Amino acid sequence: MTKNAIAIRHLMFEDLGIIGPLLADRSYRVQYLDAGIDTIDTVTLVDADLVVVLGGPIGANDGDRYPFLTAELEAITARVQARRPTLGICLGAQLIARALGASVEATGSTEIGYAPLTLTAQAQDSPLRHLQDIPVLHWHGDQFAIPAGAVKLAATPDFPNQAFAAGPNILALQFHLETHHRDIERWLIGHAETLAAAGIHPEPLRRRAADVGPALFDAAVQVFAEWLDALTEIDR
């Protein structure tokens, strides 16, 4: 039976990446909704079998600058309150955190590049266990608090809240597991101003992607596949 998945996209090159083929293998029909262009409302999101809220360079608190975020957050809130299957990545994770009542704040610093996570004890019983000792792609400056009732899964030294789960159906990741290492050049071009402002030359990132990318790809596929296969139906 075909299922429908909605991916909320905030930047064209920050797409589903490696998640796309996994959804196709599980008979999901994917529809992209481009934030700020397409209508994102409560009915549309709650009715979908799966929603993936992707990343982007704006902040989860920027509704005054980007009014579409207000309606998007309202729709995500209805979605997660219904405990419908929802995955958030970077900005998407921050919006889920806000939807669950947690704060999101600018840290005044950035974390860009490939580095491993410190997994919590609870993560060892979650799909994230496949990321043990695997460098993942970080690209953020804001950080979410862990919502009440959610389970913290990962940290890094400068950003202690990197992932959380709220039951089997809601997963929020501050880092980018979805990005294929072969696509890193799109990021280096699209975020050139961010890299320049942070004083980061793209060449080390390019080399690092080539070095750690294959192992990260294998681990990320296991994470997403296991999470997708464990989703549960919620009566509506």
Rosetta blueprint (number, residue, H / E / L):
1 M L
2 T L
3 K E
4 N E
5 A E
6 I E
7 A E
8 I E
9 R E
10 H L
11 L L
12 M L
13 F L
14 E L
15 D L
16 L L
17 G L
18 I L
19 I H
20 G H
21 P H
22 L H
23 L H
24 A H
25 D H
26 R L
27 S L
28 Y E
29 R E
30 V E
31 Q E
32 Y E
33 L E
34 D E
35 A L
36 G L
37 I L
38 D L
39 T L
40 I L
41 D L
42 T H
43 V H
44 T H
45 L H
46 V H
47 D H
48 A L
49 D L
50 L E
51 V E
52 V E
53 V E
54 L L
55 G L
56 G L
57 P L
58 I L
59 G L
60 A L
61 N L
62 D H
63 G H
64 D H
65 R L
66 Y L
67 P L
68 F H
69 L H
70 T H
71 A H
72 E H
73 L H
74 E H
75 A H
76 I H
77 T H
78 A H
79 R H
80 V H
81 Q H
82 A L
83 R L
84 R L
85 P L
86 T E
87 L E
88 G E
89 I E
90 C L
91 L H
92 G H
93 A H
94 Q H
95 L H
96 I H
97 A H
98 R H
99 A H
100 L L
101 G L
102 A L
103 S L
104 V E
105 E E
106 A E
107 T E
108 G E
109 S E
110 T E
111 E E
112 I E
113 G E
114 Y E
115 A E
116 P L
117 L L
118 T E
119 L E
120 T L
121 A L
122 Q H
123 A H
124 Q H
125 D H
126 S L
127 P H
128 L H
129 R H
130 H H
131 L H
132 Q L
133 D L
134 I L
135 P L
136 V E
137 L E
138 H E
139 W E
140 H E
141 G E
142 D E
143 Q E
144 F E
145 A L
146 I L
147 P L
148 A L
149 G L
150 A L
151 V E
152 K E
153 L E
154 A E
155 A E
156 T L
157 P L
158 D L
159 F L
160 P L
161 N L
162 Q L
163 A E
164 F E
165 A E
166 A L
167 G L
168 P L
169 N L
170 I E
171 L E
172 A E
173 L E
174 Q L
175 F L
176 H E
177 L L
178 E L
179 T L
180 H L
181 H H
182 R H
183 D H
184 I H
185 E H
186 R H
187 W H
188 L H
189 I H
190 G H
191 H L
192 A H
193 E H
194 T H
195 L H
196 A H
197 A H
198 A H
199 G L
200 I L
201 H L
202 P H
203 E H
204 P H
205 L H
206 R H
207 R H
208 R H
209 A H
210 A H
211 D H
212 V H
213 G H
214 P H
215 A H
216 L H
217 F H
218 D H
219 A H
220 A H
221 V H
222 Q H
223 V H
224 F H
225 A H
226 E H
227 W H
228 L H
229 D H
230 A L
231 L L
232 T L
233 E L
234 I L
235 D L
236 R L
